Amino acid sequence: MMHGMRNLFWLLPLLLALGWPLYGERLSALLAPPALPDHEAGQERQSPAAQRFTMEQVRFFQEIDGELGWRADSRRLRTGESEDEFFLTGVHAVFYRDGAEQVWIDADRGRYDLAGEVLELEDDVRLLDADGFSLLTQALSYFEREGRVASRVGVEIAGEDLQARGRHLDYFLADGRYELTGEVEFITSSP
């Protein structure tokens, strides 16, 4: 029989090695770091630019050849699925021509696609230009590259002595020209 403290210390590592199959899996699970929740694990894998965010009271603008082209204010901005997609709430946009404010647009919601350079506005969209024309529609898109505002869901235009309705509208910001098509109705009044 084994007597003495030295013989017990020799048996301890032997018992740990031989008993590993019985307790090793549970001991490894106990010593492992805690797992992250799924939403935190996904954020860790994304690059910092691809992470989603929300901002309050946002203003962004575009300069073209050193002149202000347009400016948009939003109560809330949040990113979309891609880095180039932004969703806006409570939008107020101003478009400039020759350095002066020319067109004002308000909408309840919007989406800005940075890659396609398209601002899409919807829900109670109201446009007013410097010539006194106003426009009402449910959806309006601004195509930056073309300098064009378009609606394909029906519009109502009102001026000093004119009211018009149509299905499709193209408004060219460079020269302030409207093209109204699709079941157009005009109502004029004389002073």
N, C-alpha and C positions, 0 to 999 in steps of 0.2 A: 504494500500500500504506500501511497505517496504521502509523505509528511513534510510539512514546512511550507512557508509562504512562497518560496521560489517556484515550487511545482504548481501552485494555483495560478500564478501569473502566466505560466506557459500554457495552461489549459484555456484561459480566457480568450486569446486570439483564435485558438483552434475551434472553440464553440461558436464564436461570431462568424467565422468563415463557413462552418458546416451548417449553421442555422439560417444563413442568408436567404435561401429559397422560402423560408417560412415568414420572415418579417421584412425582407428587403423592399418589396413593392410598396408596402404601407409606409415604411420609413422614407422612401424616396418621395412619395406623394406629400408627406408631411413637411419635408424640407424644401419642396419646390416653391418658387415664387407664386403668388396668387395670380390667377388668370384675369386679364383685362376684359371688361364688358365689350360686346361686339362693336358698339359705336365708337368706343375709344380705340380699339384695336385698328379699326378702319382708318381713323384719323392719323394714327401713327405711320401707316404705310403710305399715305398720300404726301405729295410734296407740299411745302408751305403755300405755294401759289394756288394749288388745287383745293385747298380747304375752303369751306363755306363760311360766310360771315354776313352779318346784318349791320347796317349803319342807319342812324337817325339824322334827319335834317342834312341832306346831301346836296351839294351843288357841283355839277361838272359842266364843262364847256369845251368847244372846239374852236381853235384858231386856224384860219386859212390865210397863208401868206402874211402872217402878222396881224391880221384883222379878226376880230371876234365873229365867228360864223353863226354859232348858236349857243345857248345856255339852257340848262335844265335843272330845276330844283325839285327835290322829292322829299316827302316826309319820311319815307323809309325806303332803303335800298337793300336788297339781299341778292346774293349770288345764286346762280342756277346750277345745273348739272355740269356745265363746262366752265372754264375760266373766262370765256368770252360772253357769258350770258348774265344779265342783271335784270332783276324784277323790281319795279318801282311802284310805290303807293303814293297817291296824292301828287300828281305831276303838274308842274307849271313850266312850260318851255317858252323861250323867246328866241326868235330868229332875227338876224340882223341883215340889212342891205345898206351898203355904202356907209358903214359905221353907225347907223341909227337903228333902233328897234323898229321892226317892220311888221312882224307877225307874232301874236301871242296865242298859245295853245294851253288849255287846261284839260286834264283827264283824271279819272279816279284811279286807273291802273295803267301800267305800261311795262314794256319789255325792251331792253336795249341789247342788240346783238353787235358786239364789238367787231367780230370778224367780218360780218356782212355789212357793217355800218348802216344798220336799220333800227330806227326807233319806232316801235309799235305801241299805239295808245288805244285804250278801249274803255268802255263804260262812261257814258255821258261826256263825250269829247266836244269841246267848244273851241273854235278858232275865231280870232278877230284880227283883221289886218288894218294897217294904218289908213287905208282908204275908206274904212267904215263898214266893210263887208263882214258879216258874221256867218259862221257855219256851225251846224249841229249834226252830229253823227254818233254812231255807237262804236266805230272803230276807224282808226286813221293810222297810216304808216308814213314815216319820213325816211326817204332814201337819200342818204348823205351824198353818195357819189354823183347822183343825178340832180341833186338840189330840188327834189320833187316831193310833194305831199300827195298821198293817194288814199281814196276810200272806195271800197267795193261793196258796202252794205247799205247804201242809201244815205243821201245827204239832203239837208235843207240849208239853203243860202238866203240870207236877207241883207238887203242894202237899203239906202234911203228911200227909193221909190220902186223897189224890186224885191220879189220873193221868187225863189226857184227851188224845185225838187228834182232829184234824179237818182239813178242807181249807182253811177260811177262818177268819181271826181278825180281829176289830176290838177294840182295847183303847183305852178312853177315859181319858186321863190325868187329866182334871178330877175324876172321881169313882172311878177305879180299877176300872171295870166292864169285863168281858170279854164278847164275843159270839163264840161258837164255832159254826160251821155247816159243813155238808157232810160226810156220813158220820162223824158224831161217835161216838167210843167213850169210855166212862167206866169207870174201874176204881177202886173205893173199897176202903179197908181199914179195919177197925175196930181200935181200940186194944186 
